[in-house]
Amino acid sequence: MAALSSLHHISATLSLLGLAKPSLSSTPFRRLPPITSSSLQFNIKFAPPTPKPKPRPPPNLKSDAVLDADSESPPNGQFFIPWIVRGEDGNLKLQAHPPASFINALADAKTQKPKKKVAKEVKKKKEVSAVGAAGIEQPAPSPKLSKAARRFYNENFRDPPQRLSKVLAAAGVASRRGSEELIFNGKVTVNGSVCNAPQTRVDPSKDIIYVNGNRLPKKLPPKVYLALNKPKGCICSSGEKEFKSALDLFEDYLKTWDKINPGSPKPRLFTVGRLDVATTGLIIVTNDGDFAQKLSHPSSNLTKEYIATIDGEVRKRHLIAISEGTEIEGVLCVPDSVELLPKQPDLSRPRIRIVVHEGRNHEVRELVKNAGLEIHSLKRLRIGGFRLPADLGLGKHIELKQSDLRAMGWKS
């Protein structure tokens, strides 16, 4: 009983102090006042906008402000790259503007125009038009081959070594006979040693050849084949100075050689066979010794056609006498055919067509002279199957094609 009474006393004390837990039944609920739209008021404030920085004025480069090493900030508060200048006292200093010498150098400097990239096709068209205006045909560019292809060609298809005298003649040093004289006189060295044998086999692309102290080019000139309508008064050799040489007619051709064949040495031209001073017409000019030897040798049996204009009247007995032949240098020379051409209204003198195949010196003139006739003029029209073009003027020449060479029995 005593314990119950003490508990009752403690609970009564807590209730008086407000520390006891109220019961749900005895504690009333608290009601909130109704919310209306008029009572909703929010006090919302935004931060003020950040002020934009004002643009700073550029530094006055015209001023002589000098940056001291101890200064913490540059002038006008703006960062820039200073100029390091040596002053009059010899000390280095930082400067806000470039030195006067540098500004003067920029003012005096010459500006270069940028180079325009020209397309290859436009450049080629310009070159072709320029060359065409000069009357020169531009050769087609040679194809570029790889090293392996060039090595295969050199090992399998390249020309074998040739005689030294032949190489010198092909390079235009001298004729075959003149080259042999140079070799015999000790004027030619091969790979550093004097060579006295013309039959020595050499390769100009590999061997080092000197003639009279001058280096022979490794690349030989290409083969040239020309047909000339020789005028009267020209000789076929170049040694005599009394008469004009037929080779002098090719001066313009050789002057344009470097433009047509860049990088190739000029050829040494010579005539195949000869025509005397008074004879006109077809003569072949080349730098190929083998071709000239083949064409002029009697074993080739190439026929040559001449037109002889006669002073006086031609009878049948004259034609018979010419066809029977005559002895020249101990050899009987008989023409292949003799024909009296019909008269033409614009020509008063008779003409005889004579075809020979041996081509000995003055053969046609001797045949006509032996028949008792006198030649007024003599002209050669044909060699083998190649005939002199009718529209080719005196002193003019044309380049021979492969078909023309084949017509003369030459196979390159």
RAHUVEN-V302627 format. One record per helix or strand. SS is the DSSP state (A for helix, B for strand). FROM is the first residue (numbers start at 1). TO is the last residue. Records with the same first field share a line. If there is no record, write none. Layout:
# RAHUVEN-V302627
SS: FROM-TO  FROM-TO
This chain:
# RAHUVEN-V302627
A: 2-17  37-39  75-77  100-108  120-133  147-156  164-170  176-184  246-255  257-260  289-296  298-300  316-324  363-370  402-407
B: 66-67  83-86  92-95  162-163  188-190  193-194  201-202  209-211  214-215  225-230  234-235  244-245  270-272  279-286  304-311  326-328  331-333  337-340  344-344  347-347  351-356  374-383  386-387  397-399
